Amino acid sequence: MWKSLAVIALVVAATGSGPGLPGSGAALAKTAANPRDTGTGAPPLSEAGFDKLARTEGAGRFLELPRVMFAIDRSASPARLDWIDTRRYLYHFDFLQARYLTLADSEAFIAANYSRPDRRFVLGAVVRYPRLGRYGVELWEGDVVEPALIAAMMTRLQASFAAPLTFKPNSTQQREAAATAVLPTIGIDEAYGSREQLVLNRGRAVGRLVLVAEDGEDDLMPGDIALLKTIPIRMPPVAGIVSSTFTTPINHISLLAKTWGIPNAYHAEADRLWGALNGRQVVLDANGAKVTVRLATAAEIKAAARVASARPIRAPRADLAYAGLPALSEQDASWSRRTGTKAANLADVATLTRKGDAGFVVPPGFSVPFAYYERFVAANGLNTNIEALLRDPGSSDPKWRRTALAALRARFAAGHIPAADLTAITARRDALLGEKGVFVRSSTNAEDLPGFNGAGLYDTVPNVKGPEALAAAMKTVWGSLWNDRAYAARERARIDHRAVRAAVLVQSGVDADAAGVMTTVDPFDEQSEERRLFIAAKRGIGIRVVEGKKIAEQLIYRPDLDSIQVLTRSQDDIMLHFAADGGVKEVKIDPDRAVLSDELVRRLSRIGLTIQGRFGGRPQDVEWLVVDGRIMIVQSRDYVKGN
């Protein structure tokens, strides 16, 4: 029953279905010979009539556009077309039952129609894309529909609609069927571009609006509201974010906004609408479906200044006594005090692969625990430099601090790893992973904490080859504990810098065909009771997915309905692959094709739900990659929900 009700509820995403009778696309098409013939249903719909019937659904959803549902009854002769009062009827099923056009229960209603060529009803929605100045016809993404039926549907609808209509596929199958039928379509990129605004994290903020120049994000202050024309890879904590360039909800900036508890929104005209307020105290309101920015009153500015600081987040105490080099296979979640949460969580995920066919593997690796960081710092006298920085009154000045932190990281890079430690680490790498390239990743005790995600704060070095490169990469990762962005984020969370330590995860490098991120909750609608998984993917290794510079392929999978909704295709014309001598290289690609097959989406989603179950049912943020059809998991952390 749940599946049936959930399918019916998908009218918001342009649903279509109904009980079936034998028929074909040709049978439907013949009723539209007369352009004014609407069968026994409603008269032709004007644009003004569309406005009277339309409803805009889904505050916080990926697309919030006005739409009018339609019903085509193929059992009538000629076929009957009804334009549904979408403000009155939430679902197609409600309308059909109210008209006694179906007496079936929801279970039979769904089974008889979705993906069946002999369906009685063709149900969908006409959607207006205001920024495109066009109308699209959409079906539920799970509806498998024949080319002839799509063509006939479009002919029938166009004969009864005043403005030009274009089919907008919501799935790979629908896109291929439209191509076979030689139908023009509204492309996913076009539909994506028609999105005027979207709230990525709800909230309200008062602060100084700063129109951020290219590469100018480092100058932002904690009380600023950043107006971004482009999405930076990283930025310091601020009071709010509004951008005129939309990006995925799982890039580092979006995830950090959730951690910081600040409003984060997209508006296509943000710089034009609000750029003139640069430097002024404003209110950013992103609590509803609309994004607004206005000048703040004196009372609002004063009230914002009185807001209490965030409750401190305590970094777990690091075990500095343990000095083994444990393989992932020797760890589980309880090892976080020795090897950091990232490594311990991944080790816990890997335990699933030892209990039968989990459908994925975890690339082998080992941890360099906190004790090695502590010995490196002591051997190079870096505690003196760290303490001096923390005690200096200038540390509250972002520009001074940026320079001081850069100097501290340079000392890390120039330092020497104690000979016995380096020998042991190199031998462990050779014995466990061989000579192929490895990923050297951070695993601190100040990330993946309750209320503090830490995404993108610390460094990863890909495809590291040779002992010298391994030593340099480890010093880079240790030194990244003192990145300016990491320092500023810990300041905002009131995490004690002196308690923070960096472990290192050395993991077998995999030159992926595709990679990305999966969340076991819909980041566009976090409060939904329906199970939805979100997947963002790009070709090559996954670094560019979470940077947010170019749009990834974005998909929503509904496991209870087995439906895959394509939100965007990847717009990235560059993919990253391993270079022969270490590091990565850019490879030019054609962005206009799917990254993931439907079969891979289903497999990934099953894995995501299995991993969520391993962590007590808590929603997860999972990093994955695919090589020759094999799925590998390289990270899982608790998903931090926004406001």
Disulfide bonds with the S-S distance in Angstrom:
none
